[in-house]
Amino acid sequence: MTPEAVTGIQFEEAPIFERGAPGRSGTSASTLDVPPVDVSRALGSLARKAPAGLPEVSEPEVFRHFVRLSQWNFSIDTQFYPLGSCTMKYNPKVNEWAARLEGFAKLHPHTPDHLAQGALEVMVALECLLAEIAGMDGVSLQPAAGAQGELTGLMMIRAFHESQGRSPKKIFIPDSAHGTNPASSTLNGYESVGFPAGSAGVVEPETLARALEGAGDAVAGLMLTNPNTLGLYESAMPKLTALVHDKGGLVYGDGANMNAVLGRARPGDIGVDVMQYNLHKTFTTPHGGGGPGSGPVAFKKKLEAFQPSPVIVKRGELFRVDYDRPKSIGRVRSFFGNFGMMVRAYTYIRELGPEGLRAVSDLAVLNANYVAARLSQVLPIAFSTPSLHEAVFTDRELEAETGVKTLDLAKRLIDYGFHPPTVYFPLVVRGALMVEPTETETKQTLDAFVDAVTAIVSEARATPELVKGAPHNTRHRRLDEARAARQPRLRWSREA
Ligand SMILES: *Cc1c(COP(=O)(O)O)cnc(C)c1O
């Protein structure tokens, strides 16, 4: 018996198409009590010429097959997932209970307003909570992801400028930004202008002022992530936002890292005009294959008229869906967005309350700093500026000494049962390894993780080939990363 067989996880699994037997079925339909239809006559040339070649399997065969496959998955429900910049925190099960309540889960999106009052009320209540947490005046729940929230916010900025008879073209973005920032800006017809963050990893007012100076009246806005993708707090924020406002621009705040500042700092109080939340990061709704995202946009009063349509409003005692929004940028998502995620986030916020949310951020920062303090004894940390919810390390010394790189270390971590941290991001750090432990992990888990990295660094010194060949305990050994990304074979075919 192999070790895998003992744990019940087998790494050899024939595809479903190679299972079963002709005529086997997992269903038992009752006999036909209506006249049979001649399919080829009814469908004409659209009718199939040959059977579809579907698997013929029993229910237990199907069920066991997919449960076994699911056991190969890495998930937040099974292991530590310290993916930097992604806030992969545990998804509390009470959220799942709430989202599965029949009145929410089975509500048809075309249900008339007066029969969907509970759902509309939950959305409005969530909007109010998110507005308060951000220090903003309004929220639209429509965007289905953080990146779509960015696009939506930039569309609102553009609509605002146009309403003033202006069409400035440039959005300023520091080089530490998440790749979605320049992408959203470009997709929205803006020119993305990069500028360097300072040597301490944060944006310096002088650098921004110099960048803005050359742009004249073409400054449409600034996109800034705070805390930034290095886990550092942009301490000059009020100065930076004032510089942009002086040039007639607006400030877009990427709120993907709100987990670090909940109840401690509000973007709206430090000059941000519009921002997105990532409910699937900060507010524990599942992501990374676990569920759809949700990227609500929070905005100041001056942008209110431009928010996506429709908007839920309260008239008297009733919640109504208002489509009469002449200045709106229009719809960005079908119906109301990913409603199930809103119920989960609402549940989470209401369960924790203001004190609980503050504790979330305090513990997220404490955990990240604990990992930083311990891990910086084996890997150099990229910036000595005190960090918030995540910490970035570099392979500089390790590679020079042993030839082992960040990618090797990340792959070897899989053998130790940990999901690799984010690697080679942000781009401004050489061989970056970015760890975001989140508040949901215990000291024991963090210690086990640091011990694993420490062990791998020792292996790199003693037997570098072992680390360079990792992973060793997985179904597939190391993939050709370029081919896996560019020529993925994701579909079974008879010929292959
Ligand atoms: C995750 C993230 C995004 C994008 O969010 P998605 O929901 O993945 O589209 C944008 N900016 C930052 C800083 C992020 O961490």
The ligand as a MOL file (V3000), in Angstrom:
LIG
                    3D

  0  0  0     0  0            999 V3000
M  V30 BEGIN CTAB
M  V30 COUNTS 15 15 0 0 0
M  V30 BEGIN ATOM
M  V30 1 C -7.1910 41.8660 -5.6390 0
M  V30 2 C -6.8370 43.2300 -5.9910 0
M  V30 3 C -7.4720 43.8800 -7.0620 0
M  V30 4 C -8.4340 43.2040 -8.0130 0
M  V30 5 O -9.5410 42.6320 -7.4210 0
M  V30 6 P -10.3320 41.4350 -8.1460 0
M  V30 7 O -11.5250 41.2100 -7.3030 0
M  V30 8 O -9.4030 40.2780 -8.1870 0
M  V30 9 O -10.6950 41.8960 -9.5230 0
M  V30 10 C -7.1440 45.1980 -7.2800 0
M  V30 11 N -6.2400 45.8380 -6.5340 0
M  V30 12 C -5.5920 45.2280 -5.4990 0
M  V30 13 C -4.5950 46.0060 -4.6860 0
M  V30 14 C -5.8630 43.9120 -5.2030 0
M  V30 15 O -5.2200 43.2990 -4.2020 0
M  V30 END ATOM
M  V30 BEGIN BOND
M  V30 1 1 1 2
M  V30 2 1 2 3
M  V30 3 2 2 14
M  V30 4 1 3 4
M  V30 5 2 3 10
M  V30 6 1 4 5
M  V30 7 1 5 6
M  V30 8 2 6 7
M  V30 9 1 6 8
M  V30 10 1 6 9
M  V30 11 1 10 11
M  V30 12 2 11 12
M  V30 13 1 12 13
M  V30 14 1 12 14
M  V30 15 1 14 15
M  V30 END BOND
M  V30 END CTAB
M  END
